[in-house]
Amino acid sequence: MVGSQSGKGIYHVEGVAIPGAFESCSCPDFVERIAPCKHIWAVRHWIRDPDTFVRPEGFSAKTPPPARVPINWHNYDLAQNEEYRLFNTLLRDLAWGFAEPAKDPHLAGRKPIPLREQAFCAVQKTYLGFSCRRSHGFRAEAARNGLLTKPPFWAVTSRFLCRDDVTSGLHDMLARSAIPLIGLEDKCAIDSTGLRTTRFNYYRKEKYEPERENDWRKLHALVGVKTHVMPVLEFTDGSVHDSKMFESLLRRALENGFQFKQVVADKGYQGRANFNTAAELEVQPFIPFKKNQTGETKGSPMYHKMFLFFQLHREQFDQIYGQRAQVESSFSAYKQKFGEVIASRNFDAQQNEVLCTAIAYNITILVRQMFEAGILPDFLQPASPEKMTPAGQRTDSVPWLSLNQLEVTQPVTQSPSPGCLRHNVLSTQTFM
């Protein structure tokens, strides 16, 4: 019995080195050609010199999977316990870089709420999973802790999500939320998952038996295989094919500073255009081939190269391709934390809601890596930050995140004094 090269079965080889016997093998190659196959040649080689027999690469016994890195449960527990406290502070710093629209100095009326504070409220609302009204108390708490100038009206979050001019700013926030993890990632995986909306499509299975089904949307994402961070995503209708998003996701991730060497995707991303994109960006694509594909170049040398690698080094290819499971793990964690239902009704609001949820997801990943990998994020590079106290009064100093400490300050039960934040802030240092 000879094991399959792919590790998915065994083949029976008979008659080798037996005088007058007919050599045969149960593999499809021998059945089709009625000629010695690689399994017969392997048995011949082993019989001739069993002591010095070395199995060729790709034909050896199945290589055991690499040992799993044990989870440091102590650090994991700390990250989970401190997540909410650190989440608000990291979100405040991340939202500070949200681009504000140009203001007309001659425009009269009430001063608008800064978009950075509206973005803070929107991401916090999706993180909590509450409605706009029920999450208003958490925004009031954030204002008391100095993260907002004052508690905004409860409907501000909904109005912010319905704006189509904030989508680019949310994409920028998503990219910056993943930048601190650039040094930990060198491989990525691309896939899509379905998200259910609260709207329904109607159709008739039979003439008088109407049924209804949810209107689905697609989340296309590129995910780091080590930390499961989601630096870029595309939100489309449920009928958009996955392959069309490959170039956009990979190119944008590299433009954001990631240095991926390999990208893993399933057969849905097969196409010479995607292989050419990966070759142009100097990333090695690991996309499995279908049974009816021949590997002809047709203007894509990378396609032909990876086809040969897939055929000749299948075990090594499968070992790398197996990391595609990490993107499924990311989608599972995303839905377990925040659900798979989009509450918004129109497409622009749905897209902005998914972006806010992805930002919240990245911050939770970042908090965990702060304890497990020692990551110290710094989203801010303010030239002249607005100086304010938790009460909204101006002051000469403003506290910021410390870049070299993870110390928890003592809770403050009374109203904070100027220049001091409350207990859900990391150790602070004062800039004059």
N, C-alpha and C positions, 0 to 999 in steps of 0.2 A: 504494500500500500504506500502510495506517494501522496504527500499533502499538496493541495492546490496552491498555486503561487499567490492567489489572493486570500488564502486562508479560509475559504468558504466551503471546503469539502475535501475529499480524498479520492484518488483514482487507483484502480487495481491494475497492476502490471504483472503479466504472466509470461513465462517461457524464456526469460532472459538467461543467457549462459547455460541453457540446457540443450545438449546436442539433439538435433532433429525436431526440436519444439518450435512452435510458431510464436514469435514475440507479438504481444498484443497489449493494448492499454484501453481503459474505458473512457478516456478523455475524448471530447468532441473532435480535437485535431486529428487523432489517430483514426477515428471512425470516418472522417471525411477523406483523408489522404491515403489511408492504409499504408502508412510509412512510419518509421521510427519517430516518435515525438520526443519532446524534452524530458518527459518522465522516464521513458525507456533509456535515453542516454544517461540520465542521472543514476539509474540502477546499474547500468553497465560500468560507469565510473566507480561506483561504490563497491561493486563486486571485484573489480580489478585491483583496487588498492584501498581497502576500507580504513586503514590506519592513517593514511595521509589525505583522505578525501576531504576536500574543502568545498562546501556548498557555495555555488556562485551567488553573488548579491542579487536579491530579489527572488531567490529560489530556496532560501534557507527555511528552517522551521520558523514559524511565526515569531517575530521579535516581541518579547513582552513589552507592554506599554511602560512608559517611564513612570517612576514612582511619584505618587501624588504628594505635593507639598502639604505637610500637615497644617491645619488651621491653628493659629495662635488664639485660643478662645479667650484668653485674658484681654488681649488687645481688641478682639471683636466685641466683647462685652462692654469695654470702655467706650468704644466707638458708638455702639447702640445707645448707651446711657447718655452720652454727651451730644447725640446727634441734633436734637431740637435746639439746644443752647447754641451750638456752633452754627447751625443752619441759618438762623436769622442774621448772625453777624457776617457770615460769608456772603449771604444773599445781599445784604446792604452794600458790602464792598463791591460785589459783582455788578449790582445795578447802578452804582455810581458812574460807571462809564457809559451809560445809555445816552445816546446822542439826543440832545434837545433841539427842537425846531427853531428856526430863526424867528426872532420876536420883532414885531413892529413897535418901535418906541412911541409912536403916535397913537397906538391903539388904546382906547380907553376900556375900562371895565375891570372886573375882578382879576387878580393875578392868578394864572392857571396853576394847577398842581403839577410839579415837575414830573416829567415822564419817568425818571428814575424811581420816583416813589410809587407811581402807578404800576411800574413793572414789578417792584418789590411786592406790592399788594397782590398782583395777579399770580406770581409764582408761589407766594405763601398760601394763597387760597387753594391752588391745585395741590400743593404739598399736604395741606390739612385734609382735603377731600370734603370740606364743608361748603354750604351754599354761601353766596355773598353776604347774606344777612347774618348767618350764624358765625361766620369767620370775622365779623366786624370787631368782636371783642379782642381777638388776637392782634388786630391792627392797632387798636387802642393801647394794648400792652406794649407793642413795638414803639409807639409814640412816647409812652412814658419812659421807655428805656433808651430813648435818644436815637432810635433807628429811623424815625419819621419826624417831620416837623410838627405835624398834628394829625389826629385820626381823620382820614378822608371819609366822605359820604359813602355809604355801603354800596351804592350802585356804580362807583368809579371803576371797580374791577370789570364789571360787565361792559361798560362803555369802552374801556381800554382794549378788551379782547376783540371788540367789533371793529376796531380801526384797522384799515389795511395799510396804513403808513408806518406801523410799528413792527411789521413782520421782519424787515431787514434788521432792525435793532435787536429783536429776539434771537435771530440767527447769530448775530454777533455775540450776544450774551452766551449762547450755547457753545460757541467756539471758544470763548475765553474761559468758560467753566471747565474745559478739558485741557487747557494749555498747561497747567501745573503737572499733568501726568505724562507729558511728552516723553520724558526720559525713561519711562517704564515700558513704553510700547514700541515694538518693532514689527508686529504682525497685526493684521486686521481681518475682519470677516464682514461680508456684506450680505444682507438678506432683507426681507420685508415681512410684516405681520399685519393682520387685519384689526381694525378698531371699529367697534360698533357705535352707531349713533342712536339718538332717540327718535329718529324719523324712520318711516317705513316705506318700502316699495310694495306696490300692489300688483298682483298678477293672478291669472286664473289657471289653476292646474287642469281643471276640466270646465265645461261650459258654465255650470251653476254651482261650482265649489270654489269660491274665492278664498285665497290664502294670502297672508302678508308676511314679509320678511324684512329684517332690518336693512337699512341703507348703510353699506360698509364703506370705510375709507382705508387707505393703505399708508402705513408708516414704513418708508424705506430708510434704512440706517446703516451706517458704517460703525463698527464696534471694535474696540481694542480687545484682543483675546486674553490679555492678562488681567486687566482691571475692570473690563466690561464697560468702560466709559464710552459715551456716545457723542463724538465731537461734531458730527454733521448728520443731517437727516433731510428727507424730502417727504412732504405730505401731499398725497394725490388721491384721486378717485380710485375706487376699488378695482376698476377695470384696466388700469395702466399696467403694462408689462414691467416686470422687474428689471429686465436687461437694459432698458432705456435709462435707468438711474445710475448705472455702474460708473460711467465716466464722470458725471457730475459729483457723485459722492467722493470718489477717490481723488479727483483733482482738487476739490475744495479742502479735503483733509490735509493734503500735502501743502497747499497754499497757506494753511493755518499754522504750519510749522512741524507737523508730524513727519517722521522719517521712516515710513513703513518700507520694509524690504520684501514682504510677501503679503499677498491678498488671497483670501479663500472665499469661494462662492460656490453655490450649487449649480446644477445643470441648466437652470433657468437663465443663467448669465452667459451661456455658451454663445459665441459669436466672434468672428474674426475682428470686428471693430473693437470689442472690449479687450482682446488680446493685444491689438495694436496700441490702444490707449495705455495699457499696463507697460508695454515695451517703451513707449514714449516717456513715461514717468519713471522708468527704471525700477519697476516693481514686478516681481515674479508672480504670475497668476496661477493659482491652483484651482482649476475648474475641471471636474471630471468630464469625460467624453462619453457620448452615447454609443450604443453598439453599432449603429449604422454609419458612424463617422470614419472617414478614411485618413484624415490628417493631411490632406493636400494643402499646400501653402496658400495658393490663390491670393497672393499679396500680403500674407501675414507670416513672416518667419517665426515669430514667437508662437503662433498657433501650431506650426509644424514641430517646433522644438519641444513644446510641452506635450504634444501628442506622443512623441517618441519617449519622453520621460515617463509618461503615463503607461506606455506599453512595456518598457524595459525595466523600470524600477517601480513596479506597482506597489510593493509593500511600503517603500519610502514615501511614495506619493500619498498613499492612504493614511500614513501616520501624520503627515502635515495636514491633509484635508480633514482629518478627524477634529481638528481645532475649530471647524465651522460650528461645532456644537456650542461654542461659547456665545455665539450671537443668539442662539435659541435660549440659552440660559439668561442672557441679558433681557430679551423680550419677556421671558417668564418672570424675572424679578421686577421689571417695569410694570407688568399687569398685576402682579401680586401686591405691590405697594400702592399703586394708584388706580388700578382697575383698567378694564378695556372699553369702558363706555365713555363717549365724548358727550358732555352735557350741552355744548353750544349747538345752535340751530343752523346758522349760515356757514358757508365754507370758510370765509375769512376768520370768523371767530373760532371755528374748529381748528384751523391751522395754528392760530395763535395759542389756543389752549394746549394743543399737543406740544408746541415749542416750550411753553411754560412748564409743562409736566416733565419734559426731557431735561430742562434746566434743573428742576428740583431733583430729578433722578441723578444727574451728574454731581450735584452737591452732596448727596448722600454717599455716592462713591468716593468723592473727595474726602469727606469726613473719615471714612474708614481707612483710606490710605494715609491720612495724617497720623493715625495711630499705628498702622501696620508697616508702612514704608517710610515714615518720617517726613512726609511731604509737608512743606510750609508754604501755603499758597499766598500769593500777593497779586490781587487783581487790580490794584490801584497804582496809578502813577500820576497823582493830581498835581497840576501846576500851582494852583492856588485854590484849594478846596474851600467851599463855603463854611464859614465858622459859625456854629450854632450850638446852643445848649439844648437839652431835652425839652425845655420849655419854649424853644423857638427864639430865644434872645441871643444876640450876637455876643461873642466872647473872643478873647485874644488867643485861645488855644483850642485844639480839637483832638480828641483821642483817636488813634488808629490802631489797627491790628499790629501786634508785635510780630516780627518776622523770625524770632529766635526762641520763643517760649510758648508753652501750652499750659500756662498756669491759670487756674480758675480763681477769679476774685470772689470775695465774700458777697453774699446777697445783700442788697440794700433794701430795707423795708420802708424807709422814709423817702421823701422827695430828694432826688440827687442834686448835688451842688453843681454849679457851672463847671464845665470841663470834665465831668465824670460820667461814665456810662454805668448801667446797672449790671446785674449778675450774668446776663447771657452774652457776655463779651469776653473775648480772650484777654490775656494780659495786654495792657495798653501802654503806649508811650506817647508823649506829648510833643507835637510839632508847633513851633512858634511861628 
